[in-house]
Amino acid sequence: MQLHDVWFVLIAVLWIGYFFLEGFDFGVGVLTRLLARDRAERRVLINTIGPVWDGNEVWLLSAGGATFAAFPEWYATLFSGFYLPFLVILLCLIVRGVAFEYRAKRPEESWQNRWENAIFCTSVLVAFLWGVVFGNIVRGVRIDAHMEYAGNLGDLFNPYALLGGLVTLTLFTFHGAVFTALKTLGDIRQRARRMAGVLGLVAGVLAAGFLLWTQADRGNTASWIALGIAVAALVAALAANLAGREGWAFTFSGVTVVAAVAMLFLALFPDVMPSTLDEKWSLTVTNAASTPYTLKIMTWCAAIATPVVLLYQGWTYWVFRKRIGTKSLAASGGH
């Protein structure tokens, strides 16, 4: 395996880690309006992800930076062609971050409701747009002989990509519901489990259509295996959730996200952005990669920095591992 193949795998791992962690993060944001019945319950949901949401976004920054350094042609074509969707995602992430920090700065209910609405809306939009973006990356877009995007904004919202958006939205919300059941106490925990059961079935139907479509279009043996793991993990997550085993349910819902995203990258390889105009104009791990020397330096840097980041994030989740409920807010003075 050459270094450009290694870096394709590493970038895939970064995106998988991002969607695993930020997936339940976005899902909890969506549930602040779907599950929570009052402001106290919304506070509980927000507090379950309050200590970790910003750390989860490190994976996105790392994935973007690694793509820029390891595959500059991929980065240039992707970010120029998908400029508007990425701009909307960026603005939503900024507003979402501000909402987490500013929501409790003033006591007025109207002030806090506006920021809570911002958390919900941005979570829905970003979760949906990530599916649209990756649907287009895997399906392919109009790339010309100069490695430039030759399509328009409307081309990105095709049926396959829109289905991908619905899959990520429902799958992340299911993942978030399972996480909520794992992290909360009392009535909200029970309702989260019931909602997770419904969301899991909806996400399963949509994901089955999307992943089978992907397999029929670009699939291979490795992607078939990943698809099988995703299906088995989703069934296991639903069974564990039904049995009240929240820890196992969250583990398996995470495996579902990991396997589904892994399948997309396995189906994509060795391309990084297929061209729908001519296969010869597709961006691949070979023609889009940086020089071998650059990849070698990046490999040494990643080998040093990655374990540190993983240890720090693991420690953060360990520190904030306890369940919380509405009584916890009153006892701790939490916001």
VOBA-1610 file (N, C-alpha, C; in pm, whole numbers, padded with zeros to 5 digits, always signed):
BEGIN
Met+00085-00120+00000Met+00000+00000+00000Met+00088+00125+00000Gln+00063+00214-00095Gln+00142+00336-00105Gln+00084+00444-00013Leu+00165+00551+00006Leu+00126+00653+00102Leu-00006+00723+00065His-00031+00742-00065His-00157+00807-00100His-00276+00718-00066Asp-00258+00585-00072Asp-00365+00494-00028Asp-00383+00502+00123Val-00270+00509+00195Val-00276+00520+00340Val-00352+00645+00381Trp-00326+00757+00312Trp-00391+00881+00349Trp-00538+00884+00310Phe-00574+00812+00207Phe-00717+00797+00177Phe-00786+00726+00293Val-00722+00620+00343Val-00778+00546+00456Val-00786+00635+00580Leu-00680+00712+00606Leu-00678+00798+00725Leu-00787+00906+00717Ile-00805+00964+00598Ile-00911+01064+00582Ile-01048+01000+00601Ala-01065+00878+00549Ala-01191+00806+00571Ala-01214+00784+00720Val-01109+00748+00794Val-01121+00725+00939Val-01161+00855+01010Leu-01103+00967+00968Leu-01138+01096+01029Leu-01285+01130+01006Trp-01334+01108+00884Trp-01476+01135+00857Trp-01565+01038+00932Ile-01524+00913+00943Ile-01602+00815+01018Ile-01610+00856+01165Gly-01495+00897+01221Gly-01494+00943+01359Gly-01581+01065+01379Tyr-01576+01156+01283Tyr-01658+01277+01292Tyr-01806+01244+01292Phe-01849+01158+01199Phe-01991+01126+01191Phe-02037+01041+01309Phe-01949+00957+01362Phe-01984+00880+01481Phe-02009+00972+01601Leu-01919+01068+01623Leu-01929+01156+01738Leu-02027+01271+01716Glu-02011+01342+01604Glu-02098+01455+01579Glu-02237+01409+01536Gly-02247+01282+01496Gly-02378+01229+01458Gly-02476+01232+01574Phe-02436+01175+01689Phe-02529+01180+01804Phe-02542+01322+01856Asp-02439+01403+01835Asp-02441+01544+01873Asp-02551+01618+01796Phe-02552+01602+01663Phe-02659+01662+01583Phe-02795+01601+01618Gly-02796+01471+01642Gly-02921+01405+01676Gly-02983+01461+01803Val-02902+01486+01904Val-02953+01545+02028Val-03006+01685+01999Gly-02938+01760+01913Gly-02987+01893+01876Gly-03125+01887+01812Val-03147+01788+01726Val-03279+01771+01664Val-03383+01734+01769Leu-03343+01652+01865Leu-03437+01604+01967Leu-03478+01713+02066Thr-03407+01824+02069Thr-03447+01932+02160Thr-03587+01982+02129Arg-03635+01961+02007Arg-03773+01998+01972Arg-03863+01876+01950Leu-03806+01763+01913Leu-03888+01645+01888Leu-03919+01568+02016Leu-03827+01567+02110Leu-03841+01485+02230Leu-03874+01567+02355Ala-03801+01676+02374Ala-03818+01756+02496Ala-03957+01820+02500Arg-04018+01818+02617Arg-04153+01873+02633Arg-04153+02015+02689Asp-04045+02052+02755Asp-04038+02186+02815Asp-03892+02231+02819Arg-03872+02351+02872Arg-03737+02407+02873Arg-03644+02328+02963Ala-03694+02272+03072Ala-03609+02193+03161Ala-03554+02071+03088Glu-03639+02004+03010Glu-03592+01886+02936Glu-03498+01926+02823Arg-03522+02041+02762Arg-03427+02086+02660Arg-03291+02114+02723Arg-03291+02167+02843Arg-03165+02192+02913Arg-03093+02061+02941Val-03168+01959+02977Val-03108+01828+03001Val-03040+01776+02875Leu-03112+01782+02762Leu-03056+01733+02636Leu-02930+01811+02598Ile-02937+01941+02608Ile-02822+02023+02571Ile-02703+01995+02663Asn-02731+01971+02791Asn-02623+01943+02886Asn-02559+01806+02864Thr-02630+01713+02798Thr-02567+01583+02770Thr-02452+01597+02670Ile-02463+01695+02581Ile-02355+01714+02482Ile-02273+01839+02508Gly-02313+01917+02610Gly-02243+02043+02638Gly-02093+02029+02656Pro-02043+01928+02728Pro-01899+01918+02749Pro-01820+01864+02630Val-01890+01810+02528Val-01817+01736+02423Val-01840+01787+02281Trp-01942+01869+02258Trp-01977+01903+02119Trp-01861+01970+02046Asp-01789+02061+02116Asp-01680+02133+02048Asp-01562+02041+02020Gly-01536+01946+02111Gly-01429+01850+02085Gly-01460+01760+01967Asn-01588+01728+01948Asn-01627+01644+01834Asn-01592+01710+01701Glu-01596+01843+01696Glu-01570+01914+01571Glu-01422+01914+01533Val-01335+01874+01627Val-01192+01860+01594Val-01174+01761+01478Trp-01259+01659+01475Trp-01248+01558+01370Trp-01278+01618+01233Leu-01372+01712+01227Leu-01402+01779+01100Leu-01284+01864+01055Leu-01227+01942+01146Leu-01111+02024+01112Leu-00994+01938+01066Ser-00974+01825+01133Ser-00865+01736+01095Ser-00888+01675+00958Ala-01013+01635+00930Ala-01045+01577+00799Ala-01023+01678+00687Gly-01070+01803+00709Gly-01050+01907+00608Gly-00904+01940+00588Gly-00829+01953+00697Gly-00687+01983+00686Gly-00609+01871+00621Ala-00643+01747+00654Ala-00573+01633+00593Ala-00602+01625+00443Thr-00725+01653+00404Thr-00759+01653+00261Thr-00682+01761+00186Phe-00674+01880+00245Phe-00599+01991+00184Phe-00453+01955+00163Ala-00391+01890+00262Ala-00248+01860+00254Ala-00219+01736+00171Ala-00301+01632+00185Ala-00272+01505+00118Ala-00325+01499-00024Phe-00440+01562-00049Phe-00503+01557-00181Phe-00548+01697-00222Pro-00454+01785-00256Pro-00490+01924-00287Pro-00586+01938-00405Glu-00575+01853-00506Glu-00667+01861-00619Glu-00809+01824-00578Trp-00821+01724-00493Trp-00952+01686-00440Trp-01010+01801-00359Tyr-00930+01859-00271Tyr-00974+01970-00187Tyr-01020+02087-00273Ala-00941+02122-00374Ala-00973+02239-00456Ala-01102+02218-00534Thr-01118+02103-00595Thr-01238+02075-00673Thr-01361+02064-00584Leu-01345+01996-00471Leu-01457+01976-00380Leu-01506+02108-00322Phe-01415+02189-00270Phe-01457+02310-00201Phe-01498+02422-00296Ser-01452+02418-00420Ser-01499+02517-00517Ser-01634+02476-00574Gly-01649+02348-00608Gly-01775+02301-00664Gly-01889+02298-00565Phe-01857+02269-00438Phe-01958+02258-00334Phe-01956+02381-00244Tyr-01917+02493-00299Tyr-01893+02613-00219Tyr-02015+02654-00137Leu-02131+02664-00199Leu-02250+02711-00128Leu-02297+02614-00019Pro-02307+02482-00047Pro-02342+02391+00064Pro-02244+02397+00180Phe-02113+02405+00149Phe-02014+02414+00256Phe-02026+02546+00331Leu-02059+02652+00260Leu-02077+02781+00327Leu-02195+02775+00424Val-02305+02712+00381Val-02421+02698+00470Val-02386+02613+00591Ile-02313+02504+00569Ile-02270+02419+00681Ile-02184+02497+00778Leu-02089+02574+00724Leu-01999+02653+00809Leu-02077+02754+00891Leu-02169+02827+00827Leu-02248+02926+00899Leu-02334+02861+01007Cys-02390+02745+00974Cys-02471+02674+01074Cys-02387+02630+01193Leu-02267+02580+01167Leu-02181+02537+01276Leu-02140+02655+01364Ile-02118+02771+01302Ile-02085+02891+01379Ile-02203+02932+01467Val-02322+02941+01406Val-02442+02980+01481Val-02470+02879+01592Arg-02453+02752+01561Arg-02478+02646+01660Arg-02382+02659+01780Gly-02255+02684+01752Gly-02159+02702+01859Gly-02189+02823+01946Val-02227+02934+01879Val-02264+03054+01954Val-02388+03028+02039Ala-02483+02951+01984Ala-02606+02922+02058Ala-02576+02845+02187Phe-02487+02747+02180Phe-02451+02672+02301Phe-02392+02765+02408Glu-02310+02859+02365Glu-02239+02945+02460Glu-02323+03061+02511Tyr-02413+03113+02428Tyr-02487+03235+02463Tyr-02626+03209+02518Arg-02674+03085+02504Arg-02812+03055+02543Arg-02842+03094+02687Ala-02750+03070+02778Ala-02775+03095+02920Ala-02716+03226+02971Lys-02674+03312+02880Lys-02612+03437+02923Lys-02714+03538+02977Arg-02842+03521+02937Arg-02947+03609+02987Arg-03064+03525+03035Pro-03137+03572+03136Pro-03243+03489+03196Pro-03376+03491+03121Glu-03395+03587+03028Glu-03525+03596+02961Glu-03556+03468+02882Glu-03681+03422+02896Glu-03721+03300+02827Glu-03717+03317+02676Ser-03755+03435+02626Ser-03753+03459+02481Ser-03611+03449+02426Trp-03515+03501+02499Trp-03374+03494+02458Trp-03329+03348+02448Gln-03358+03270+02550Gln-03313+03131+02552Gln-03386+03048+02447Asn-03515+03078+02425Asn-03589+03004+02322Asn-03532+03027+02182Arg-03490+03151+02155Arg-03433+03180+02022Arg-03306+03098+01999Trp-03221+03091+02100Trp-03097+03015+02084Trp-03124+02864+02077Glu-03224+02818+02151Glu-03259+02676+02143Glu-03317+02642+02006Asn-03395+02733+01949Asn-03443+02713+01812Asn-03327+02710+01714Ala-03226+02792+01738Ala-03108+02794+01651Ala-03036+02660+01658Ile-03025+02603+01777Ile-02960+02471+01790Ile-03036+02366+01711Phe-03169+02368+01723Phe-03251+02270+01650Phe-03237+02287+01499Cys-03256+02410+01449Cys-03255+02434+01304Cys-03120+02403+01242Thr-03013+02445+01307Thr-02880+02421+01251Thr-02844+02273+01256Ser-02890+02203+01360Ser-02863+02059+01368Ser-02933+01984+01255Val-03058+02020+01228Val-03132+01958+01118Val-03064+01985+00984Leu-03030+02111+00960Leu-02976+02149+00830Leu-02839+02087+00804Val-02752+02091+00904Val-02618+02035+00884Val-02624+01884+00867Ala-02704+01816+00950Ala-02717+01671+00936Ala-02766+01632+00797Phe-02860+01708+00744Phe-02912+01681+00609Phe-02808+01711+00501Leu-02740+01824+00511Leu-02646+01865+00407Leu-02525+01774+00398Trp-02481+01717+00512Trp-02368+01625+00503Trp-02404+01504+00416Gly-02527+01457+00425Gly-02569+01346+00340Gly-02572+01385+00194Val-02617+01508+00165Val-02619+01558+00028Val-02477+01567-00028Val-02386+01621+00053Val-02247+01636+00008Val-02184+01501-00022Phe-02194+01407+00070Phe-02129+01278+00049Phe-02201+01195-00056Gly-02331+01216-00072Gly-02400+01150-00181Gly-02341+01191-00316Asn-02313+01319-00331Asn-02255+01366-00457Asn-02110+01323-00475Ile-02035+01317-00364Ile-01896+01271-00375Ile-01892+01128-00426Val-01977+01042-00373Val-01976+00901-00412Val-02038+00881-00550Arg-02147+00946-00577Arg-02215+00930-00706Arg-02133+00985-00822Gly-02061+01096-00794Gly-01986+01164-00898Gly-02055+01291-00943Val-01977+01385-00988Val-02029+01514-01035Val-01963+01549-01168Arg-02003+01660-01225Arg-01953+01702-01356Arg-01813+01766-01339Ile-01710+01685-01359Ile-01571+01732-01352Ile-01513+01726-01492Asp-01452+01837-01535Asp-01399+01843-01671Asp-01253+01797-01677Ala-01192+01811-01792Ala-01055+01764-01814Ala-00953+01842-01733His-00991+01959-01682His-00899+02041-01602His-00917+02019-01453Met-00987+01912-01417Met-01015+01878-01276Met-01098+01985-01207Glu-01183+02053-01281Glu-01268+02158-01225Glu-01414+02116-01233Tyr-01491+02159-01133Tyr-01633+02129-01130Tyr-01705+02210-01238Ala-01779+02141-01326Ala-01844+02205-01439Ala-01995+02208-01426Gly-02047+02173-01308Gly-02190+02172-01288Gly-02239+02300-01223Asn-02361+02296-01172Asn-02418+02411-01102Asn-02478+02364-00970Leu-02531+02457-00892Leu-02585+02423-00761Leu-02700+02323-00772Gly-02784+02339-00871Gly-02898+02249-00885Gly-02858+02104-00908Asp-02742+02083-00974Asp-02695+01946-00998Asp-02668+01870-00869Leu-02635+01942-00763Leu-02601+01877-00636Leu-02723+01821-00564Phe-02842+01873-00598Phe-02963+01829-00529Phe-03040+01732-00618Asn-02974+01622-00651Asn-03033+01516-00731Asn-03099+01414-00638Pro-03182+01324-00691Pro-03254+01229-00604Pro-03164+01146-00514Tyr-03052+01099-00567Tyr-02961+01016-00487Tyr-02905+01095-00369Ala-02861+01218-00394Ala-02804+01301-00288Ala-02910+01341-00185Leu-03031+01372-00232Leu-03138+01407-00139Leu-03175+01289-00049Leu-03174+01169-00106Leu-03197+01050-00024Leu-03085+01035+00077Gly-02961+01062+00035Gly-02849+01058+00128Gly-02868+01156+00242Gly-02921+01274+00213Gly-02946+01372+00317Gly-03050+01323+00418Leu-03156+01260+00369Leu-03257+01205+00460Leu-03200+01092+00545Val-03109+01014+00487Val-03047+00904+00562Val-02963+00958+00677Thr-02876+01055+00649Thr-02793+01108+00756Thr-02877+01177+00862Leu-02980+01248+00821Leu-03066+01317+00918Leu-03134+01217+01012Thr-03196+01114+00956Thr-03269+01018+01040Thr-03174+00927+01118Leu-03063+00889+01056Leu-02967+00801+01125Leu-02900+00874+01241Phe-02862+01000+01220Phe-02802+01077+01328Phe-02903+01101+01441Thr-03028+01125+01405Thr-03129+01148+01509Thr-03154+01021+01589Phe-03156+00908+01521Phe-03165+00778+01591Phe-03046+00760+01684His-02925+00786+01635His-02803+00776+01715His-02812+00869+01836Gly-02866+00989+01815Gly-02882+01084+01924Gly-02985+01039+02026Ala-03092+00975+01981Ala-03195+00926+02073Ala-03139+00815+02162Val-03059+00728+02103Val-02996+00621+02181Val-02898+00681+02283Phe-02822+00780+02240Phe-02730+00848+02331Phe-02807+00917+02444Thr-02920+00978+02412Thr-03002+01043+02514Thr-03051+00942+02617Ala-03096+00826+02572Ala-03140+00722+02664Ala-03026+00676+02754Leu-02906+00675+02699Leu-02788+00633+02775Leu-02749+00736+02880Lys-02773+00864+02852Lys-02719+00971+02936Lys-02820+01037+03028Thr-02946+00995+03025Thr-03048+01065+03103Thr-03116+00971+03203Leu-03197+01034+03288Leu-03272+00963+03391Leu-03421+00993+03378Gly-03503+00906+03436Gly-03645+00935+03449Gly-03725+00919+03321Asp-03831+01000+03312Asp-03926+00988+03203Asp-03863+01017+03067Ile-03772+01113+03061Ile-03711+01149+02932Ile-03628+01033+02878Arg-03572+00954+02968Arg-03497+00835+02926Arg-03589+00733+02860Gln-03705+00711+02919Gln-03799+00614+02863Gln-03853+00661+02728Arg-03886+00789+02718Arg-03937+00841+02591Arg-03829+00840+02483Ala-03705+00862+02523Ala-03595+00856+02425Ala-03582+00715+02369Arg-03598+00616+02454Arg-03591+00476+02408Arg-03704+00446+02310Arg-03824+00492+02341Arg-03937+00467+02250Arg-03917+00538+02117Met-03870+00662+02123Met-03848+00736+01999Met-03734+00675+01918Ala-03632+00622+01986Ala-03520+00558+01916Ala-03570+00438+01835Gly-03666+00365+01891Gly-03720+00251+01818Gly-03785+00292+01687Val-03864+00399+01690Val-03931+00448+01569Val-03828+00504+01470Leu-03738+00587+01521Leu-03638+00649+01434Leu-03548+00544+01369Gly-03515+00439+01444Gly-03430+00334+01389Gly-03494+00264+01271Leu-03624+00240+01281Leu-03695+00175+01170Leu-03700+00265+01047Val-03728+00395+01068Val-03733+00490+00956Val-03595+00501+00892Ala-03492+00517+00976Ala-03356+00529+00923Ala-03315+00402+00849Gly-03358+00286+00900Gly-03323+00160+00836Gly-03381+00148+00696Val-03507+00188+00680Val-03570+00181+00548Val-03501+00274+00449Leu-03476+00399+00492Leu-03411+00496+00404Leu-03267+00454+00372Ala-03194+00408+00475Ala-03055+00369+00455Ala-03044+00247+00364Ala-03139+00155+00377Ala-03136+00036+00292Ala-03147+00076+00145Gly-03239+00167+00115Gly-03253+00213-00023Gly-03129+00284-00073Phe-03073+00372+00010Phe-02956+00450-00030Phe-02832+00362-00047Leu-02807+00272+00047Leu-02686+00191+00041Leu-02696+00085-00070Leu-02816+00030-00091Leu-02831-00065-00202Leu-02816+00006-00336Trp-02864+00127-00346Trp-02844+00208-00467Trp-02694+00231-00489Thr-02624+00264-00383Thr-02479+00284-00391Thr-02410+00156-00435Gln-02451+00044-00376Gln-02389-00084-00409Gln-02413-00120-00555Ala-02533-00097-00604Ala-02564-00129-00743Ala-02486-00041-00840Asp-02458+00082-00799Asp-02390+00177-00887Asp-02238+00163-00885Arg-02180+00147-00764Arg-02034+00149-00753Arg-01979+00040-00662Gly-02062-00051-00616Gly-02022-00143-00511Gly-01919-00247-00551Asn-01858-00306-00448Asn-01762-00415-00466Asn-01777-00509-00347Thr-01691-00609-00340Thr-01703-00708-00233Thr-01686-00645-00095Ala-01586-00556-00081Ala-01561-00492+00047Ala-01680-00408+00092Ser-01742-00336-00002Ser-01857-00254+00036Ser-01978-00340+00071Trp-01988-00459+00009Trp-02095-00552+00047Trp-02079-00595+00193Ile-01956-00622+00232Ile-01929-00663+00370Ile-01967-00552+00466Ala-01927-00428+00433Ala-01961-00314+00518Ala-02112-00295+00526Leu-02180-00315+00415Leu-02326-00304+00414Leu-02389-00408+00506Gly-02338-00530+00500Gly-02390-00635+00587Gly-02368-00603+00735Ile-02252-00547+00768Ile-02224-00509+00907Ile-02319-00399+00952Ala-02343-00302+00864Ala-02433-00191+00898Ala-02574-00243+00928Val-02623-00333+00844Val-02757-00389+00864Val-02764-00468+00995Ala-02665-00554+01018Ala-02664-00635+01140Ala-02654-00547+01265Ala-02572-00442+01257Ala-02556-00353+01372Ala-02684-00276+01402Leu-02755-00233+01298Leu-02880-00161+01320Leu-02984-00251+01385Val-02994-00374+01338Val-03087-00469+01399Val-03050-00493+01545Ala-02921-00509+01573Ala-02875-00530+01710Ala-02903-00408+01798Ala-02885-00289+01742Ala-02912-00166+01817Ala-03060-00157+01854Leu-03147-00189+01760Leu-03291-00185+01787Leu-03330-00289+01893Ala-03269-00408+01884Ala-03299-00512+01982Ala-03250-00473+02121Ala-03130-00419+02129Ala-03075-00376+02258Ala-03156-00261+02316Asn-03199-00170+02230Asn-03281-00058+02276Asn-03415-00109+02331Leu-03475-00205+02262Leu-03602-00262+02307Leu-03586-00332+02442Ala-03469-00392+02464Ala-03443-00463+02589Ala-03397-00370+02701Gly-03381-00241+02671Gly-03338-00147+02774Gly-03189-00150+02801Arg-03112-00206+02711Arg-02965-00211+02727Arg-02905-00094+02651Glu-02908+00024+02714Glu-02870+00146+02643Glu-02723+00148+02599Gly-02636+00092+02682Gly-02495+00089+02647Gly-02470+00011+02519Trp-02529-00107+02511Trp-02514-00188+02390Trp-02585-00124+02271Ala-02700-00064+02297Ala-02772+00003+02188Ala-02688+00115+02128Phe-02623+00193+02214Phe-02539+00301+02163Phe-02417+00245+02089Thr-02359+00139+02141Thr-02245+00076+02073Thr-02284+00033+01933Phe-02397-00034+01921Phe-02438-00085+01791Phe-02487+00026+01698Ser-02551+00129+01752Ser-02589+00241+01665Ser-02464+00310+01612Gly-02360+00318+01696Gly-02233+00372+01650Gly-02170+00287+01541Val-02176+00155+01559Val-02123+00064+01456Val-02201+00080+01325Thr-02331+00105+01335Thr-02411+00127+01215Thr-02361+00248+01138Val-02338+00359+01208Val-02286+00480+01144Val-02149+00453+01084Val-02062+00389+01160Val-01926+00361+01114Val-01928+00275+00988Ala-02005+00167+00991Ala-02008+00075+00877Ala-02071+00141+00754Ala-02175+00222+00773Ala-02240+00288+00659Ala-02145+00386+00592Val-02075+00467+00672Val-01981+00564+00613Val-01862+00490+00551Ala-01815+00385+00617Ala-01705+00305+00561Ala-01744+00247+00426Met-01869+00204+00413Met-01914+00149+00285Met-01902+00252+00173Leu-01936+00378+00204Leu-01927+00482+00101Leu-01784+00500+00054Phe-01690+00502+00147Phe-01549+00518+00109Phe-01497+00394+00036Leu-01542+00276+00077Leu-01499+00154+00008Leu-01553+00150-00135Ala-01675+00197-00153Ala-01732+00203-00288Ala-01663+00309-00372Leu-01616+00416-00308Leu-01553+00526-00379Leu-01413+00492-00428Phe-01333+00424-00347Phe-01193+00394-00378Phe-01180+00315-00508Pro-01081+00347-00595Pro-00968+00439-00577Pro-00997+00583-00621Asp-01122+00612-00660Asp-01157+00751-00689Asp-01171+00829-00559Val-01156+00960-00568Val-01191+01048-00456Val-01307+01139-00497Met-01319+01166-00629Met-01436+01234-00685Met-01453+01188-00828Pro-01548+01099-00853Pro-01569+01052-00990Pro-01627+01162-01079Ser-01592+01158-01206Ser-01648+01250-01303Ser-01761+01181-01379Thr-01875+01248-01388Thr-01986+01192-01464Thr-01977+01229-01612Leu-01881+01314-01648Leu-01864+01352-01788Leu-01776+01251-01862Asp-01670+01207-01796Asp-01577+01112-01857Asp-01498+01046-01744Glu-01494+00913-01740Glu-01423+00843-01634Glu-01275+00883-01628Lys-01218+00918-01743Lys-01077+00955-01746Lys-01051+01086-01673Trp-01154+01166-01649Trp-01138+01295-01582Trp-01165+01285-01432Ser-01191+01164-01383Ser-01217+01146-01240Ser-01092+01177-01158Leu-01112+01229-01038Leu-01002+01247-00944Leu-00982+01118-00867Thr-00857+01073-00862Thr-00825+00947-00796Thr-00721+00970-00687Val-00694+00867-00610Val-00593+00879-00505Val-00454+00904-00565Thr-00439+00876-00694Thr-00309+00896-00759Thr-00296+01036-00817Asn-00391+01078-00900Asn-00374+01208-00968Asn-00413+01327-00882Ala-00475+01304-00767Ala-00513+01415-00680Ala-00421+01432-00559Ala-00321+01344-00547Ala-00239+01340-00427Ala-00124+01439-00430Ser-00074+01472-00310Ser+00046+01553-00297Ser+00170+01469-00331Thr+00285+01530-00325Thr+00409+01459-00354Thr+00438+01356-00245Pro+00513+01250-00278Pro+00547+01149-00176Pro+00617+01208-00054Tyr+00702+01310-00075Tyr+00773+01370+00038Tyr+00675+01438+00133Thr+00578+01511+00078Thr+00476+01576+00161Thr+00398+01473+00241Leu+00358+01365+00176Leu+00281+01260+00245Leu+00365+01194+00354Lys+00494+01180+00330Lys+00582+01119+00430Lys+00590+01207+00555Ile+00609+01339+00536Ile+00615+01431+00650Ile+00482+01430+00727Met+00370+01430+00653Met+00238+01427+00717Met+00219+01300+00799Thr+00271+01188+00750Thr+00255+01061+00820Thr+00325+01065+00956Trp+00445+01121+00960Trp+00517+01133+01087Trp+00442+01225+01183Cys+00389+01336+01134Cys+00314+01429+01219Cys+00189+01364+01275Ala+00119+01290+01189Ala-00004+01224+01233Ala+00025+01116+01337Ala+00135+01046+01320Ala+00171+00939+01415Ala+00197+00995+01554Ile+00244+01119+01562Ile+00273+01181+01691Ile+00148+01244+01752Ala+00070+01317+01670Ala-00041+01396+01722Ala-00168+01315+01749Thr-00195+01215+01666Thr-00322+01142+01677Thr-00343+01075+01812Pro-00245+01003+01867Pro-00268+00941+01999Pro-00300+01043+02108Val-00239+01161+02101Val-00264+01264+02201Val-00410+01310+02196Val-00458+01334+02074Val-00598+01378+02056Val-00695+01271+02105Leu-00667+01144+02072Leu-00756+01036+02112Leu-00759+01020+02264Leu-00644+01032+02328Leu-00639+01021+02474Leu-00717+01135+02540Tyr-00700+01255+02488Tyr-00769+01370+02546Tyr-00920+01356+02532Gln-00965+01318+02412Gln-01111+01304+02393Gln-01167+01191+02476Gly-01094+01080+02485Gly-01139+00969+02568Gly-01151+01009+02714Trp-01056+01087+02762Trp-01060+01135+02900Trp-01180+01226+02923Thr-01211+01311+02825Thr-01326+01402+02837Thr-01456+01324+02852Tyr-01475+01222+02769Tyr-01597+01143+02778Tyr-01603+01065+02910Trp-01489+01022+02960Trp-01487+00950+03087Trp-01527+01042+03202Val-01477+01163+03203Val-01508+01258+03310Val-01657+01290+03315Phe-01719+01304+03197Phe-01860+01342+03190Phe-01949+01224+03155Arg-01920+01109+03215Arg-01990+00985+03179Arg-02121+00965+03254Lys-02148+01040+03361Lys-02266+01015+03445Lys-02395+01058+03375Arg-02504+00992+03414Arg-02636+01030+03364Arg-02683+01160+03431Ile-02771+01233+03364Ile-02829+01353+03422Ile-02979+01356+03398Gly-03049+01436+03479Gly-03193+01453+03464Gly-03232+01593+03506Thr-03361+01620+03510Thr-03405+01755+03548Thr-03367+01787+03692Lys-03364+01687+03781Lys-03323+01710+03919Lys-03174+01744+03926Ser-03097+01690+03835Ser-02953+01719+03833Ser-02929+01865+03806Leu-03013+01928+03722Leu-02996+02070+03690Leu-03014+02155+03815Ala-03116+02124+03892Ala-03142+02202+04012Ala-03031+02182+04115Ala-02979+02060+04123Ala-02877+02029+04223Ala-02742+02095+04189Ser-02714+02103+04059Ser-02583+02153+04018Ser-02585+02298+03976Gly-02706+02354+03962Gly-02716+02491+03910Gly-02683+02500+03763Gly-02693+02384+03693Gly-02658+02381+03551Gly-02754+02465+03467His-02708+02500+03344His-02792+02580+03256His-02818+02507+03126
//
